[in-house]
Amino acid sequence: MLERLSIQNVALIPRAELEFSRGLNVLTGETGAGKSVILDCIDFALGAKSDKSMIRYGAAECSVRAEFSSYGEEAGALLEEFGVEAEDLLIVSRKLTADGKSTVRVNGCSVTLAMLRRLTALLVDVHGQSEHFFLLKESNQLRLLDSVAGAPVAAAKAALRETLEERRAVTANMRLLGGDEGERDRRLDILRYQIDELTRADLKIGEEEELISLRTRFRNAEKIVQGLNGVRDFLQADGGGIDGVNGAKRATATISTLSEAYSALGERLENAAAELDDIAGEAERLLDELNIDEGEAERVEERLEEIRTLKKKYGGSVEAALAFLAEAQREQEMLSESGERYLALQKQLSALENTLYDRCVALTTARKRAAEEFCARVTKELRTLNISSARFEIFFGDYGREDVERATAEGLGEVKFLFSANAGEPLKDLGNIISGGEMSRFMLAVKSQLSGIGGIGTYIFDEIDAGIGGKTAHVVAEKFCKIAVGVQVIAVTHLAQIASLADRQFYIEKREAEGRTLTEIRPLDEAERRREIARLIDGSESEIALAHADELLKEAAIYKNSLSRND
């Protein structure tokens, strides 16, 4: 239910606070005063498209804040999905700046417009000038029908869901077994090829690194030879490093007995000479071992390319390729032994699909039973609403056993609402032929038969009484009142009959202040309501009009009391 609406700098409204009540809330006022702007503000809060032209002239931004209470479990689940904390009040605030930037918050958390629309579609349904036409969506038509049908359809859907779960489990097991015999053979051929390829390759962890080291040595062989030759020559040549150290060692021998420090220096030179001799020998050995075999270099390159290709095909690393091989061998073993098990699952699936088809038929049958009675009741209501030739039917599309693979939790076959407002005209899709006024009266007819549609708690009607008068006006007003027993209704109206039944009435007027035009909204007390209803009757507050208003208010009180007693 929409409890409070706060508006700032929208069109001619500098600021407004509206507190709505349960039941029927009515907005009245002179033509052009801005009644529909209030609904535009609600639409804005619901996520409708907008542009900066809605910002009041001279203001930098506009904003609307809507507070909802008593929202349903589905809306609560959506809040959880969005990561928004659910509280007693659901607060939607939307702001639009002059540069076209829009910000949206739900309970203080930023959300996208798409998220907002998903949420508010569960809270409010607007009829008239907005895009929120709940019943024009076939999915919503099905939801409505199922809510009308009640327990029989709910039981049929529960049985259907159970069978669908069983089918999902069986088909999942069949996929694990590789599908039918042809699919399994194709899969085994692929596995055999992959296993043979990886087995022949005989990949080993660490091999690639060793091969890269060998390739590096082969590619730099000339540089290595030059370096090792230089080491050997600089150390072993006449007058080279080793001769120099030996000469230094001999020089210290003449003074080694004079001091321990000199003796220690000689020992270090002796060790250095031995180390240099060993280094020269190692360089010589490495030169001898450096066997540059062109054939071996080519083998290394080919093996590295083979490893690179297998890594690319089987996971990006040698470890991943070996893991793939192990899994492929396991799957091959399983598929080789799965034929008998697969045939058993096929039989199980066939039996389940027979059951599934039967349960889809049972669901459709339960829906058809409910549809026949529901259509008759709605058609009767439509005729009281001055659509005397109205016909309303629910179409059920055909399906057969061959369609069972397409079955969902909603069953099989198309379901859509068909309507004809005029004698001699064929039934057509509700969304394709119904006019705005007919749509509103159709909704009234439906709502008079239900306590709620799709769990939505607030219904908004924008001037659906256009062109209605006399007896039909009384009937429309009574329908509004009946609807408002179960859900909140907010309506813009020109009919005194509807206004007289309001639980709360707001008056919208346009006036000038300080050289500017502005729109004001205020709730009416009982005396003000009497005068406003008189104005709606004949445009004045004459004694005759006031007396007529008193009569309407008295009749309204009696009618509302009768509804309370019936409840």
DANOR-V506582 format. One record per pair of residues at least 12 apart in sequence whose C-alpha atoms are under 10 Angstrom apart, sorted by the first residue. I is the first residue (numbers start at 1). J is the second residue. If there is no record, write none. Layout:
i,j
I,J
I,J
//
This chain:
i,j
1,20
1,21
1,22
1,23
1,67
1,68
1,69
1,70
1,71
1,72
1,89
1,90
1,123
1,124
1,456
1,457
1,458
1,459
1,487
1,488
1,489
2,19
2,20
2,21
2,22
2,42
2,66
2,67
2,68
2,69
2,70
2,71
2,89
2,90
2,91
2,123
2,124
2,457
2,458
2,459
2,488
2,489
2,490
3,18
3,19
3,20
3,21
3,22
3,66
3,67
3,68
3,69
3,70
3,89
3,90
3,458
3,488
4,17
4,18
4,19
4,20
4,21
4,65
4,66
4,67
4,68
4,69
4,91
5,17
5,18
5,19
5,20
5,38
5,41
5,42
5,45
5,64
5,65
5,66
5,67
5,68
5,91
5,92
5,93
6,18
6,19
6,41
6,42
6,63
6,64
6,65
6,66
6,67
6,93
7,38
7,41
7,42
7,45
7,62
7,63
7,64
7,65
7,66
8,41
8,55
8,56
8,59
8,61
8,62
8,63
8,64
8,65
8,95
9,54
9,55
9,56
9,57
9,58
9,59
9,60
9,61
9,62
9,63
9,64
10,37
10,38
10,40
10,41
10,52
10,53
10,54
10,55
10,56
10,57
10,59
10,61
10,62
10,63
10,64
10,96
10,519
11,34
11,37
11,38
11,40
11,41
11,52
11,53
11,54
11,55
11,56
11,57
11,62
11,518
11,519
12,33
12,34
12,37
12,54
12,55
12,56
12,57
12,510
12,511
12,516
12,517
12,518
12,519
12,520
13,34
13,37
13,38
13,55
13,56
13,62
13,510
13,517
13,518
13,519
13,520
13,521
14,55
14,56
14,57
14,59
14,62
14,517
14,518
14,519
14,520
15,62
15,63
15,64
15,518
15,519
15,520
15,521
16,38
16,64
16,519
16,520
16,521
16,522
17,65
17,520
17,521
17,522
18,38
18,66
18,506
18,521
18,522
18,523
19,67
19,504
19,506
19,522
19,523
20,488
20,489
20,490
20,503
20,504
20,505
20,506
20,523
21,488
21,489
21,490
21,502
21,503
21,504
21,505
22,457
22,458
22,484
22,485
22,486
22,487
22,488
22,489
22,490
22,503
22,504
23,458
23,480
23,481
23,482
23,483
23,484
23,485
23,486
23,487
23,488
23,489
23,490
23,501
23,502
23,503
23,504
24,459
24,460
24,480
24,481
24,482
24,483
24,484
24,485
24,487
24,488
24,489
24,490
24,491
24,498
24,499
24,501
24,502
24,503
24,504
24,505
25,460
25,484
25,488
25,489
25,490
25,491
25,492
25,498
25,499
25,501
25,502
25,503
25,504
25,505
25,506
26,460
26,461
26,489
26,490
26,491
26,492
26,493
26,494
26,498
26,499
26,500
26,501
26,502
26,503
26,504
26,505
26,506
26,507
26,523
27,39
27,462
27,463
27,490
27,491
27,492
27,493
27,494
27,499
27,502
27,504
27,505
27,506
27,507
27,508
27,521
27,522
27,523
28,463
28,491
28,492
28,493
28,494
28,495
28,496
28,499
28,505
28,506
28,507
28,508
28,509
28,521
28,532
28,533
28,536
29,492
29,493
29,494
29,506
29,507
29,508
29,509
29,510
29,521
29,532
29,535
29,536
30,494
30,507
30,508
30,509
30,510
30,535
30,536
30,539
31,494
31,508
31,509
31,510
32,508
32,509
32,510
32,519
33,507
33,508
33,509
33,510
33,511
33,518
33,519
33,520
33,521
34,508
34,509
34,510
34,518
34,519
34,520
34,521
35,462
35,463
35,491
35,492
35,493
35,506
35,507
35,508
35,509
35,510
35,519
35,520
35,521
36,129
36,462
36,463
36,491
36,492
36,508
37,54
37,508
37,519
38,492
38,508
38,521
39,126
39,128
39,129
39,130
39,460
39,461
39,462
39,490
39,491
39,492
40,54
40,129
40,130
41,54
41,63
41,64
41,65
41,66
41,94
42,64
42,65
42,66
42,124
42,126
42,460
43,64
43,120
43,124
43,125
43,126
43,129
43,130
43,131
43,132
44,63
44,64
44,65
44,66
44,93
44,94
44,95
44,96
45,63
45,64
45,65
45,66
45,67
45,92
45,93
45,94
45,95
45,104
45,105
45,113
45,116
45,117
45,120
46,64
46,66
46,92
46,93
46,94
46,113
46,116
46,117
46,118
46,119
46,120
46,121
46,123
46,124
46,125
46,126
46,132
47,92
47,94
47,104
47,112
47,113
47,114
47,115
47,116
47,117
47,118
47,119
47,120
47,121
48,113
48,114
48,116
48,117
48,130
48,131
48,132
49,113
49,131
50,96
50,100
50,102
51,96
51,97
51,98
51,99
51,100
51,101
51,102
52,96
52,97
52,98
52,99
52,100
52,101
52,102
53,98
53,100
54,96
54,98
55,96
55,97
55,98
56,98
56,518
57,516
58,98
59,97
59,98
60,96
60,97
60,98
60,99
61,95
61,96
61,97
61,98
61,99
61,100
61,101
61,102
62,94
62,95
62,96
62,97
62,98
62,102
63,93
63,94
63,95
63,96
63,97
63,102
63,103
63,104
64,92
64,93
64,94
64,95
64,96
64,104
65,91
65,92
65,93
65,94
65,95
65,104
65,105
65,106
66,89
66,90
66,91
66,92
66,93
66,94
66,106
67,89
67,90
67,91
67,92
67,93
67,106
67,107
68,88
68,89
68,90
68,91
68,92
68,123
68,124
68,457
68,458
69,87
69,88
69,89
69,90
69,91
69,123
69,457
70,88
70,89
70,90
70,123
70,457
71,88
71,89
71,90
71,122
71,123
71,455
71,456
71,457
71,458
72,122
72,123
72,454
72,455
72,456
72,457
73,122
73,455
74,119
74,122
74,123
74,454
74,455
75,90
75,118
75,119
75,120
75,121
75,122
75,123
75,455
75,456
76,90
76,119
76,122
77,119
78,115
78,118
78,119
78,122
79,106
79,107
79,115
79,119
82,106
82,109
82,110
82,111
82,112
82,115
82,116
82,119
83,109
83,111
84,105
84,106
84,107
84,108
84,109
84,110
84,111
85,106
85,107
85,108
85,109
86,106
86,107
87,107
89,107
90,106
90,107
90,108
91,105
91,106
91,107
91,108
91,109
92,104
92,105
92,106
92,107
92,108
92,109
92,111
92,116
92,120
93,105
93,106
93,107
93,108
93,109
93,110
94,106
94,110
94,113
94,116
104,116
106,119
117,132
120,132
120,456
121,133
121,134
121,454
121,456
122,134
122,453
122,454
122,455
122,456
122,457
122,458
123,454
123,455
123,456
123,457
123,458
123,459
124,455
124,456
124,457
124,458
124,459
124,460
124,488
124,489
125,453
125,454
125,456
125,457
125,458
125,459
125,460
125,461
125,489
126,440
126,458
126,459
126,460
126,461
126,462
126,489
126,490
126,491
127,436
127,437
127,439
127,440
127,441
127,443
127,459
127,460
127,461
127,462
127,463
127,464
127,491
128,435
128,436
128,437
128,439
128,440
128,460
128,461
128,462
128,463
128,464
128,491
128,492
129,436
129,461
129,462
129,463
129,464
130,460
130,461
130,462
132,460
133,431
133,439
133,440
133,443
134,443
134,453
134,454
134,456
135,416
135,417
135,430
135,431
135,439
135,442
135,443
135,446
135,453
135,454
136,416
136,417
136,429
136,430
136,431
136,432
136,434
136,439
137,416
137,417
137,430
137,431
138,414
138,415
138,416
138,417
138,429
138,430
138,431
139,410
139,414
139,415
139,416
140,416
140,453
140,454
141,394
141,415
141,416
141,417
141,430
141,453
141,454
142,367
142,394
142,410
142,414
142,415
142,416
142,417
143,410
143,453
143,454
144,446
144,450
144,452
144,453
144,454
144,455
145,367
145,368
145,370
145,371
145,374
145,375
145,394
145,415
145,416
145,417
145,453
145,454
146,363
146,366
146,367
146,370
146,371
146,410
146,454
147,370
147,450
147,452
147,453
147,454
147,455
148,367
148,370
148,371
148,373
148,374
148,449
148,450
148,451
148,452
148,453
149,366
149,367
149,368
149,369
149,370
149,371
149,373
149,374
150,366
150,367
150,370
151,366
152,362
152,363
152,365
152,366
152,367
152,369
152,370
153,362
153,363
153,364
153,365
153,366
153,367
153,369
153,370
154,363
154,366
155,363
155,366
156,359
156,360
156,361
156,362
156,363
156,364
156,365
156,366
156,367
156,410
156,411
157,359
157,360
157,362
157,363
157,364
157,408
157,409
157,410
157,411
158,359
158,363
158,409
159,355
159,356
159,359
159,360
159,362
159,363
159,409
160,355
160,356
160,357
160,358
160,359
160,360
160,362
160,363
160,407
160,408
160,409
160,410
160,411
161,356
161,359
161,408
161,409
161,410
161,411
162,356
162,409
163,352
163,353
163,355
163,356
163,357
163,359
163,409
164,352
164,353
164,355
164,356
164,407
164,408
164,409
165,409
166,348
166,349
166,352
166,353
166,356
167,348
167,349
167,350
167,351
167,352
167,353
167,356
167,405
168,349
169,349
170,342
170,345
170,346
170,348
170,349
170,352
171,345
171,346
171,348
171,349
173,341
173,342
173,345
174,338
174,341
174,342
174,343
174,344
174,345
174,346
174,349
175,342
176,331
176,334
176,335
176,338
176,342
177,331
177,334
177,335
177,336
177,337
177,338
177,339
177,341
177,342
177,345
178,331
178,334
178,335
178,338
178,339
178,342
179,335
179,338
179,339
179,342
179,343
179,346
180,339
180,342
180,343
180,346
181,335
181,338
181,339
181,342
181,343
184,332
184,335
184,336
184,338
184,339
184,342
185,335
185,336
187,331
187,332
187,335
188,328
188,331
188,332
188,333
188,335
188,336
189,332
190,328
190,332
191,325
191,327
191,328
191,329
191,331
191,332
192,328
192,329
192,332
194,310
194,313
194,314
194,324
194,325
194,328
194,329
195,324
195,325
195,326
195,327
195,328
195,329
195,332
196,325
197,310
197,325
198,307
198,310
198,314
198,321
198,322
198,324
198,325
199,322
199,325
201,303
201,306
201,307
201,310
202,307
202,322
203,306
203,307
203,310
203,318
203,319
203,321
203,322
204,307
204,318
204,319
204,322
205,317
205,318
205,319
205,322
206,318
206,319
207,303
207,304
207,307
207,318
208,300
208,303
208,304
208,307
208,308
208,318
209,304
210,300
211,297
211,299
211,300
211,301
211,303
211,304
212,300
212,301
212,304
214,296
214,297
214,300
214,301
215,296
215,297
215,298
215,299
215,300
215,301
215,304
216,297
217,290
217,292
217,297
218,290
218,291
218,292
218,293
218,294
218,296
218,297
218,298
218,300
219,292
219,297
221,290
221,291
221,292
222,292
224,286
224,287
224,290
225,283
225,286
225,287
225,288
225,290
226,287
227,283
227,287
228,280
228,282
228,283
228,284
228,285
228,286
228,287
229,280
229,283
229,284
229,286
229,287
230,280
230,283
231,276
231,279
231,280
231,281
231,282
231,283
231,284
232,276
232,277
232,279
232,280
232,281
232,282
232,283
232,284
232,287
233,280
233,283
233,284
234,280
235,273
235,276
235,277
235,279
235,280
235,281
236,276
236,277
236,280
236,281
241,273
241,276
241,277
241,280
242,272
242,273
242,274
242,275
242,276
242,277
242,280
243,273
244,273
245,269
245,270
245,271
245,272
245,273
245,274
245,276
246,266
246,269
246,270
246,272
246,273
246,274
247,269
247,273
248,265
248,266
248,269
248,270
248,273
249,265
249,266
249,267
249,268
249,269
249,270
249,271
249,272
249,273
250,266
250,269
250,270
251,266
252,264
252,265
252,266
252,267
252,269
253,265
253,266
253,267
254,266
307,321
353,401
353,402
353,404
353,405
353,407
354,401
354,404
355,404
356,401
356,404
356,405
356,407
356,408
356,411
356,412
357,399
357,400
357,401
357,402
357,403
357,404
357,405
357,407
357,411
357,412
358,401
358,404
359,411
359,412
360,399
360,401
360,404
360,407
360,408
360,409
360,410
360,411
360,412
360,413
361,399
361,400
361,401
361,411
361,412
361,413
362,411
363,410
363,411
363,412
364,396
364,397
364,410
364,411
364,412
364,413
364,415
367,394
367,396
367,415
368,394
368,395
368,396
371,393
371,394
371,395
371,396
371,417
372,392
372,393
372,394
374,392
374,393
374,394
374,446
374,449
375,391
375,392
375,393
375,394
375,417
375,446
376,391
376,392
376,393
377,392
377,445
377,446
377,448
377,449
378,390
378,391
378,392
378,393
378,442
378,443
378,444
378,445
378,446
378,447
378,448
378,449
379,391
379,392
379,393
379,419
379,442
379,445
379,446
380,392
380,445
381,441
381,442
381,444
381,445
381,446
381,447
381,448
381,449
381,475
381,479
382,421
382,438
382,441
382,442
382,443
382,444
382,445
382,446
383,421
383,445
383,472
384,445
384,471
384,472
384,475
384,476
384,479
385,438
385,441
385,442
385,444
385,445
385,468
385,471
385,472
385,473
385,474
385,475
385,476
385,479
386,438
386,441
386,468
386,469
386,471
386,472
386,473
386,475
386,476
387,420
387,421
387,422
387,438
387,441
387,442
387,472
388,421
388,422
388,423
389,420
389,421
389,422
389,423
389,424
389,425
390,419
390,420
390,421
390,422
390,423
390,425
390,427
390,438
390,442
391,418
391,419
391,420
391,421
391,422
391,423
391,425
391,426
391,427
392,417
392,418
392,419
392,420
392,421
392,427
392,428
392,430
392,442
393,416
393,417
393,418
393,419
393,420
393,427
393,428
393,429
393,430
394,415
394,416
394,417
394,418
394,419
394,429
395,413
395,414
395,415
395,416
395,417
395,418
395,427
395,428
395,429
396,412
396,413
396,414
396,415
396,416
396,417
397,412
397,413
397,414
397,415
397,416
398,412
398,413
398,414
398,415
399,412
399,413
399,414
400,412
400,413
416,428
416,429
416,430
417,429
417,430
417,431
418,430
418,431
418,432
418,433
418,434
419,431
419,432
419,433
419,434
419,442
420,433
420,434
421,433
421,434
421,435
421,438
421,442
430,442
436,462
436,464
437,462
437,463
437,464
437,465
437,466
437,467
437,468
438,464
439,464
440,461
440,462
440,463
440,464
440,465
441,464
441,465
441,476
441,479
443,459
443,461
444,461
444,476
444,477
444,478
444,479
444,480
444,482
444,483
445,476
445,479
445,480
445,483
446,479
446,483
447,459
447,479
447,480
447,482
447,483
447,484
447,486
447,487
448,478
448,479
448,480
448,481
448,482
448,483
448,484
448,485
448,486
449,479
449,482
449,483
450,482
450,483
450,486
450,487
451,482
451,483
451,484
451,485
451,486
451,487
452,483
452,484
452,486
452,487
452,488
453,487
455,487
456,487
456,488
457,486
457,487
457,488
457,489
458,484
458,486
458,487
458,488
458,489
458,490
459,483
459,484
459,487
459,488
459,489
459,490
459,491
460,488
460,489
460,490
460,491
460,492
461,480
461,489
461,490
461,491
461,492
461,493
462,490
462,491
462,492
462,493
463,491
463,492
463,493
463,494
463,495
464,476
464,491
464,492
464,493
464,494
464,495
465,477
465,491
465,492
465,493
465,494
465,495
465,498
466,493
466,494
466,495
468,494
468,495
469,495
469,497
470,497
473,495
473,496
473,497
473,498
474,495
474,496
474,497
474,498
475,497
475,498
476,495
476,497
476,498
477,495
477,496
477,497
477,498
477,499
477,500
477,501
477,502
477,556
478,497
478,498
478,501
478,556
478,559
478,560
479,498
480,498
480,501
480,502
481,498
481,501
481,502
481,503
481,556
481,559
481,560
481,563
482,559
482,560
482,563
484,502
484,503
485,560
485,563
485,564
485,567
489,502
489,503
490,502
490,504
490,505
491,505
492,506
493,536
494,533
494,535
494,536
494,537
495,533
495,536
495,537
496,532
496,533
496,534
496,535
496,536
496,537
496,538
496,548
496,549
496,552
496,553
497,533
497,536
497,537
497,549
497,552
497,553
497,555
497,556
498,533
498,552
498,556
499,529
499,530
499,532
499,533
499,536
499,552
499,553
499,556
500,529
500,530
500,532
500,533
500,549
500,550
500,551
500,552
500,553
500,554
500,555
500,556
500,557
501,552
501,553
501,554
501,555
501,556
501,557
501,558
501,559
501,560
502,529
502,553
502,556
502,557
502,560
503,560
504,523
504,524
504,525
504,526
504,529
505,522
505,523
505,524
505,525
505,526
505,528
505,529
505,532
506,521
506,522
506,523
506,524
506,525
506,528
506,529
506,532
507,520
507,521
507,522
507,523
507,524
507,528
507,529
507,532
508,520
508,521
508,522
508,523
509,521
509,522
526,553
529,549
529,553
530,545
530,546
530,547
530,548
530,549
530,550
530,552
530,553
531,545
531,546
531,549
531,550
532,545
532,546
532,549
533,545
533,546
533,548
533,549
533,550
533,552
533,553
534,546
534,547
534,548
534,549
534,550
534,552
535,549
536,549
537,549
//
